[in-house]
Amino acid sequence: MNRSVYLCPCCSKYAFSEHGSYEICPLCNWEYDHVVPS
């Protein structure tokens, strides 16, 4: 089971299971890489 516990910095929805996981947000298609805006 993949729980989404990290917010997408682009659309502010819970979409990621790990920090910097290179997953794609299913809502806005943003890729969560290791370079995240502060």
C-alpha positions as CSV (number, residue, x, y, z in Angstrom):
1,M,0.0,0.0,0.0
2,N,1.4,3.4,-1.1
3,R,0.3,6.2,1.3
4,S,0.7,9.7,0.0
5,V,2.3,11.6,2.9
6,Y,4.2,14.3,1.1
7,L,2.7,17.4,-0.5
8,C,3.3,18.2,-4.1
9,P,5.0,21.6,-4.2
10,C,3.2,22.4,-7.5
11,C,-0.5,21.7,-6.6
12,S,-0.3,21.3,-2.8
13,K,-2.1,18.0,-2.7
14,Y,-0.8,14.9,-1.0
15,A,0.7,12.9,-3.9
16,F,4.0,11.3,-2.9
17,S,5.0,8.4,-0.7
18,E,8.7,9.4,-0.3
19,H,10.7,12.7,-0.2
20,G,12.5,13.2,-3.5
21,S,11.1,9.9,-4.9
22,Y,11.0,11.0,-8.6
23,E,7.3,10.0,-8.6
24,I,5.0,11.9,-10.9
25,C,2.0,13.7,-9.3
26,P,-1.2,12.1,-10.7
27,L,-3.0,15.5,-10.4
28,C,-0.6,18.0,-12.1
29,N,2.1,15.7,-13.6
30,W,4.9,17.4,-11.7
31,E,8.0,15.2,-11.1
32,Y,9.2,15.1,-7.5
33,D,12.9,15.2,-7.8
34,H,15.6,16.0,-5.2
35,V,15.5,19.7,-6.1
36,V,12.5,21.1,-4.3
37,P,11.8,24.8,-3.9
38,S,11.9,26.0,-0.2
